Amino acid sequence: MRVKSEAHHARAKDYIAALAARGRHQFTSEEARAALGVSADAVKLALNRLSKQKLIASPARGFYIIIPPEYRELGSLPGDQFVPALMKKLGLPYYVGLLSAAQYHGAAHHRPQQLQVMVEKSRRPIICGKVHVAFLARKRIREVPVQPFNTPRGEVLASTPEATALDLVGYAHKAGGLDQVATVLAELAEKIDPEKMAAAAASAPVPWAQRLGYLLEQVDAPAAAASLEAYVAAHAKLITPLVPGIERKGEQNSRWKLYVNAKVEAEL
């Protein structure tokens, strides 16, 4: 029995080496079973041994990633190097968003501690070795403008600068609060294309555009803010609080139809 187990382990090791040599760094348990021609129990045992050796890891059930030497200490590939393949396997639309997307656009004031991924429905987070991936539900995800970024393992989709700015405002509680959001917006503003802002706003709730326009003015990005003014004038029917969920006291900003119920201080 031990001899057979050792043989399965050796064949499994050769299998992942062959995949890596072809530039592929992920596989499923079913693919491994078919390639090795063994039982489900045998392939599970062989893959478990490879996992203990930190040659592979499993960020999701039945889905495995091959860990190259430079990432052995991490115990995983970085999230943006395996999430695209995982989402493809699951058949789910996704994009990297919020602070993680801001980092791709050169506007991460503080390096995010986890990869923030937007999906249609909430999913449990992934903790694989030292890598953390957080999933956040985003309505109308298929309408959000995205763009590809290269990684050492292919491409990952992330929200455009305009869509990133809107999401940061809409999910401020997941991005460190409005002060942190304003800090990131100050860096992101130069990447925002005013002509693309209205199209991005159409994929988000109108109050996000109201809050974003106001915040862009606060961080001295008038061109980016101005691109939202006509959109807000045409679509905003109600006065909305700058910070939802707290008292609506504060001055009213007629341009953005806002109750300015909090003071925002960017770390510039």
C-alpha positions as CSV (number, residue, x, y, z in Angstrom):
1,M,0.0,0.0,0.0
2,R,2.8,2.4,0.9
3,V,4.7,1.6,-2.3
4,K,1.5,2.4,-4.3
5,S,1.0,5.7,-2.3
6,E,4.6,6.7,-3.0
7,A,4.1,6.0,-6.7
8,H,1.0,8.1,-6.8
9,H,2.8,10.9,-5.0
10,A,5.7,10.8,-7.5
11,R,3.3,10.8,-10.5
12,A,1.3,13.7,-9.0
13,K,4.6,15.7,-8.5
14,D,5.5,15.0,-12.1
15,Y,2.0,16.1,-13.2
16,I,2.3,19.6,-11.5
17,A,5.8,20.0,-12.8
18,A,4.6,19.4,-16.3
19,L,1.8,21.8,-15.9
20,A,4.1,24.5,-14.6
21,A,6.5,23.9,-17.4
22,R,3.7,24.7,-19.8
23,G,3.0,27.9,-18.0
24,R,-0.1,26.7,-16.2
25,H,-0.4,27.2,-12.5
26,Q,-3.8,25.9,-11.6
27,F,-5.8,22.7,-12.0
28,T,-8.8,20.9,-10.6
29,S,-8.9,17.7,-8.6
30,E,-10.9,16.1,-11.5
31,E,-8.2,17.1,-14.0
32,A,-5.6,15.6,-11.7
33,R,-7.6,12.4,-11.3
34,A,-8.0,12.0,-15.1
35,A,-4.4,12.7,-15.8
36,L,-3.1,10.2,-13.1
37,G,-5.8,7.5,-13.8
38,V,-6.3,6.8,-10.1
39,S,-9.3,6.8,-7.7
40,A,-10.6,9.9,-6.0
41,D,-9.2,8.8,-2.7
42,A,-5.8,8.2,-4.2
43,V,-5.6,11.6,-5.9
44,K,-6.8,13.3,-2.7
45,L,-4.1,11.6,-0.7
46,A,-1.4,12.5,-3.3
47,L,-2.5,16.1,-3.4
48,N,-2.6,16.4,0.4
49,R,1.0,15.3,0.5
50,L,2.0,17.9,-2.1
51,S,0.1,20.5,-0.1
52,K,2.0,19.7,3.1
53,Q,5.2,20.1,1.1
54,K,3.9,23.6,0.1
55,L,4.1,22.7,-3.6
56,I,0.4,23.3,-4.1
57,A,-2.4,24.9,-2.2
58,S,-6.2,24.8,-2.5
59,P,-7.9,28.2,-2.2
60,A,-11.3,26.7,-3.1
61,R,-12.8,23.2,-3.0
62,G,-11.5,21.1,-5.8
63,F,-9.4,23.9,-7.2
64,Y,-5.6,23.9,-6.8
65,I,-2.8,26.3,-7.5
66,I,0.9,25.4,-8.0
67,I,3.2,27.4,-5.8
68,P,6.5,28.4,-7.5
69,P,9.6,28.7,-5.2
70,E,9.4,32.5,-4.9
71,Y,6.0,32.2,-3.2
72,R,6.6,29.2,-0.9
73,E,6.9,31.5,2.1
74,L,3.6,33.1,1.2
75,G,2.0,29.6,1.0
76,S,0.0,30.6,-2.1
77,L,0.1,32.6,-5.3
78,P,-0.9,36.2,-4.8
79,G,-4.7,36.5,-5.1
80,D,-4.7,38.3,-8.4
81,Q,-2.7,35.5,-9.9
82,F,-5.4,32.8,-9.2
83,V,-8.7,34.6,-8.8
84,P,-9.2,35.0,-12.6
85,A,-8.8,31.2,-13.1
86,L,-11.1,30.5,-10.2
87,M,-13.8,32.8,-11.4
88,K,-13.6,31.3,-14.8
89,K,-14.0,27.8,-13.4
90,L,-17.0,28.9,-11.4
91,G,-18.4,30.8,-14.3
92,L,-18.8,34.0,-12.3
93,P,-18.3,37.7,-13.4
94,Y,-15.9,39.5,-11.2
95,Y,-13.5,42.4,-11.0
96,V,-10.9,43.6,-8.5
97,G,-12.1,46.8,-6.9
98,L,-11.8,49.3,-4.1
99,L,-8.4,49.8,-2.6
100,S,-7.0,46.8,-4.6
101,A,-8.0,48.4,-7.9
102,A,-6.8,51.8,-6.7
103,Q,-3.4,50.2,-6.2
104,Y,-3.3,49.1,-9.9
105,H,-4.0,52.7,-10.9
106,G,-1.1,53.9,-8.7
107,A,-3.4,55.4,-6.0
108,A,-3.0,53.0,-3.0
109,H,-2.0,55.4,-0.2
110,H,-1.8,52.4,2.1
111,R,-1.1,48.9,0.7
112,P,-4.4,46.9,1.1
113,Q,-4.1,43.9,3.5
114,Q,-6.4,41.8,1.3
115,L,-7.4,41.5,-2.4
116,Q,-10.9,43.1,-2.7
117,V,-12.9,41.3,-5.4
118,M,-16.4,42.4,-6.5
119,V,-18.9,39.6,-7.4
120,E,-22.6,39.3,-8.0
121,K,-23.4,37.6,-4.7
122,S,-21.6,37.5,-1.4
123,R,-19.0,34.7,-1.0
124,R,-17.0,33.5,1.9
125,P,-13.5,35.0,2.0
126,I,-10.5,33.0,0.9
127,I,-7.6,32.5,3.2
128,C,-4.8,30.6,1.5
129,G,-1.5,30.6,3.3
130,K,-0.8,34.3,4.0
131,V,-3.1,35.5,1.2
132,H,-6.5,36.9,2.0
133,V,-9.2,37.5,-0.7
134,A,-12.4,39.4,0.3
135,F,-15.5,39.2,-1.9
136,L,-18.1,42.0,-1.9
137,A,-21.5,41.8,-3.6
138,R,-21.9,44.5,-6.3
139,K,-25.2,44.9,-8.1
140,R,-25.2,45.4,-11.9
141,I,-21.7,44.1,-11.9
142,R,-21.8,43.3,-15.6
143,E,-22.3,47.0,-16.4
144,V,-19.3,48.2,-14.4
145,P,-16.4,49.4,-16.7
146,V,-13.3,47.3,-16.2
147,Q,-9.9,46.9,-17.7
148,P,-7.3,44.2,-17.8
149,F,-3.9,44.3,-16.0
150,N,-1.1,41.9,-16.5
151,T,0.2,39.6,-13.8
152,P,3.0,37.0,-14.0
153,R,0.2,34.4,-14.5
154,G,-2.0,36.2,-17.1
155,E,-4.5,39.0,-16.9
156,V,-6.8,40.1,-14.1
157,L,-9.8,42.4,-14.5
158,A,-10.0,45.6,-12.3
159,S,-12.5,48.5,-12.3
160,T,-11.5,51.5,-14.3
161,P,-10.4,54.7,-12.4
162,E,-13.9,56.1,-12.8
163,A,-15.6,53.0,-11.6
164,T,-13.1,52.6,-8.8
165,A,-13.8,56.1,-7.5
166,L,-17.5,55.4,-7.4
167,D,-17.1,52.1,-5.6
168,L,-14.8,53.6,-3.1
169,V,-17.6,56.1,-2.2
170,G,-20.3,53.4,-2.3
171,Y,-18.3,51.0,-0.1
172,A,-16.5,53.6,2.1
173,H,-16.9,51.4,5.1
174,K,-14.8,48.7,3.4
175,A,-12.2,51.2,2.4
176,G,-11.3,52.7,5.8
177,G,-14.0,55.4,5.9
178,L,-14.4,58.7,4.0
179,D,-11.2,60.2,5.2
180,Q,-9.3,57.3,3.7
181,V,-11.4,57.4,0.6
182,A,-10.7,61.1,0.1
183,T,-7.0,60.4,0.4
184,V,-7.1,57.8,-2.3
185,L,-9.3,60.0,-4.5
186,A,-6.8,62.7,-4.3
187,E,-4.2,60.4,-6.0
188,L,-6.7,58.7,-8.3
189,A,-8.2,62.0,-9.7
190,E,-5.4,62.5,-12.2
191,K,-6.3,59.1,-13.8
192,I,-10.0,59.9,-14.1
193,D,-11.2,60.6,-17.6
194,P,-14.1,63.1,-17.3
195,E,-15.6,61.8,-20.6
196,K,-15.9,58.3,-19.1
197,M,-17.3,59.3,-15.7
198,A,-21.0,59.6,-16.6
199,A,-21.0,56.2,-18.2
200,A,-19.4,54.7,-15.1
201,A,-21.9,56.5,-12.9
202,A,-24.8,54.9,-14.8
203,S,-23.8,51.5,-13.3
204,A,-24.0,52.8,-9.7
205,P,-26.7,54.2,-7.4
206,V,-27.2,58.0,-8.0
207,P,-26.2,58.9,-4.4
208,W,-22.7,57.5,-5.1
209,A,-22.3,60.1,-7.8
210,Q,-23.5,62.9,-5.5
211,R,-21.0,62.0,-2.8
212,L,-18.2,61.4,-5.2
213,G,-18.7,64.8,-6.9
214,Y,-18.5,66.5,-3.5
215,L,-15.4,64.6,-2.4
216,L,-13.6,65.3,-5.6
217,E,-14.1,69.0,-5.1
218,Q,-12.8,68.7,-1.5
219,V,-9.5,67.1,-2.7
220,D,-9.1,69.8,-5.4
221,A,-10.0,67.8,-8.4
222,P,-12.4,70.2,-10.1
223,A,-12.2,68.7,-13.6
224,A,-13.1,65.2,-12.4
225,A,-15.9,66.7,-10.2
226,A,-17.3,68.8,-13.0
227,S,-17.8,65.7,-15.2
228,L,-20.4,64.5,-12.7
229,E,-22.3,67.8,-12.2
230,A,-24.6,67.4,-15.2
231,Y,-25.2,63.7,-14.3
232,V,-26.3,64.6,-10.8
233,A,-28.4,67.5,-12.0
234,A,-30.3,65.2,-14.3
235,H,-30.6,62.1,-12.1
236,A,-30.6,63.1,-8.4
237,K,-34.2,63.5,-7.2
238,L,-33.5,63.6,-3.5
239,I,-31.1,65.2,-1.1
240,T,-28.9,62.5,0.3
241,P,-26.5,62.5,3.4
242,L,-22.8,62.5,2.7
243,V,-22.5,59.7,5.3
244,P,-25.5,57.4,5.3
245,G,-26.8,56.0,8.5
246,I,-26.1,59.0,10.8
247,E,-28.1,62.2,11.5
248,R,-28.8,64.4,8.5
249,K,-27.9,67.6,10.3
250,G,-25.4,69.8,8.6
251,E,-25.3,72.3,5.8
252,Q,-27.0,71.5,2.5
253,N,-24.9,71.5,-0.7
254,S,-27.2,72.4,-3.5
255,R,-24.8,71.6,-6.2
256,W,-24.5,68.0,-5.2
257,K,-27.9,67.7,-3.4
258,L,-26.2,66.6,-0.2
259,Y,-26.5,67.0,3.5
260,V,-22.9,67.5,4.5
261,N,-23.3,65.7,7.9
262,A,-19.6,64.9,8.4
263,K,-16.2,66.7,8.0
264,V,-13.9,64.9,5.6
265,E,-10.1,65.3,6.0
266,A,-7.9,63.7,3.4
267,E,-4.4,62.8,4.4
268,L,-2.6,64.8,1.7
